[in-house]
Amino acid sequence: MTFKVAIIGRPNVGKSTLFNRLVGKKLALVDDTPGVTRDRRVHAAKLYDLHFDVIDTAGFEDAAASTLPGRMRQQTEIAIREADLIFFTVDAKSGLMPDDRTFADVVRKSGKPVVLVANKAEARGAQGGMLEAWELGLGEPIPVSAEHGQGMPDLRDAVIAALGEERAFGEEEEQPGDEIAVSEVLIGEDIADPDAEPAYDDTKPLRIAVVGRPNAGKSTLINALIGEERLLTGPEAGITRDSISVDWDWRGRRIKLFDTAGMRRKSKVQEKLEKLSVQDGLRAIRFAEIVIIVLDATIPFEKQDLQIADLIIREGRAPVIAFNKWDLIDNQQELLAELREKTERLLPQVRGIQAVTVSAETGRGLDRLMDAVIKTHKVWNSRVSTGKLNRWLEGILAHHPPPAVAGRRLKIKYVTQAKTRPPGFVVSCSRPDAMPQSYVRYLSNSLREAFDIPGVPIRMALRTSENPFAGRAKKR
């Protein structure tokens, strides 16, 4: 069994940089601004031959419980309770601050084993700050440079000394890979047998990203789904910065939920930190299978909402709309009819998209939301055999054949499904470059209706078979 390490310290001592170093990826946002990290993030880490889970936490600040720094501090205190070992991190370059001494007392009272990490030890004059760290009474400070990877062997030895060899070298649990698939023209996954229509596997883990504008209630929605205050929430807009993943078990199925930062219009995003947050959110969208677009029911379908939806569709992810804050609506029946009409009219590229009214604050509609997610995921994974597709194509060509372009009739020979996730179809025709987009849309919409593929993007790729006589000179 692996152990858990919580990285604790005041703001801007390099906790997230150390977290990224141990994880081996740049997952946590890092900036010179103090207080970048707000939510606690857990990930599998490796330190030479030691394998463990590491928790990145917000900077410890002495503030009232009702304020944002106070709520951040509560999240950090939860991380201390969860951890088996604490990395108390100080800045060797700037030396000890009064907050360091205050929080050292908090860590000491927890009774957990502590490793004192003196970060930024590569800086000139850091020796004095490192010696000053002895005053905390937490043992010998370990000089490291999280940014440059210096001092890691000493940190490994300190972990073994703090936990003991038996606990430190517990059995390693295999962690699922976090690689992102490389996109192709049709994006999704290749189909080995075009005639097969396998059953949907409802035991496979599912990845869901929750996106939307700032203050739409994304973090509150995830907290309501998992039934605990896992993510930092509040009335302030833009609380979430990092894209945080949360593991959850729903009806026996493993689900990984990704909370993302609110996405404002591009022209309004000026600060470097907000740009980093949005990039992290976009990465979460590419990483997910289902994307829940959270709209504020009191001001739905702003221009930015539609741009977010369009981005998800272009990425080939499966979208589900959640109209949040439904408990604040008075004329619910009138608004519901209006929202249905707007959804169909404003998002024609995913006709039949699943849209659910929810209240993250009261917990209303969450089961219907998850049912809509599973239904959409089944459609996103759906396959249609080549035989059925070509029987459908015969009827389409008889009813509405392709138009003539430059006096020559376009010919469609056959259609087959080449990919799933999302469904991708290859249409073999005589002149792909001359085929009007209006006719491709007609084929896509007819296919969606005939095989019941609502609410997910459909990819259509036009191909032509090679002419065996191309390039040959005419015989006289």
Secondary structure, 3 states (H helix, E strand, C coil): CCCEEEEECCCCCCHHHHHHHHHCCCCCCCCCCCCCCCCCEEEEEEECCEEEEEEECCCCCCCCCCCHHHHHHHHHHHHHHHCCEEEEEEECCCCCCHHHHHHHHHHHHHCCCEEEEEECCCCCCHHHHHHHHHHHCCCCCEECECCCCECHHHHHHHHHHHHCHHHHCCCCCCCCCCCCCCCCCCCCEECCCCCCCCCCCCCCCEEEEEEECCCCCHHHHHHHHHCCCCCCCCCCCCCCCCCEEEEEEECCEEEEEEECCCCCCHHHCCCHHHHHHHHHHHHHHHHCCEEEEEEECCCCCCHHHHHHHHHHHHHCCEEEEEEECHHHCCCHHHHHHHHHHHHHHHCHHHCCCCEEECECCCCECHHHHHHHHHHHHHHHCCCCCHHHHHHHHHHHHHHCCCCEECCEECCEEEEEEEEECCCEEEEEECCHHHCCHHHHHHHHHHHHHHCCCCCCCCEEEEECCCCCCCCCCCCC
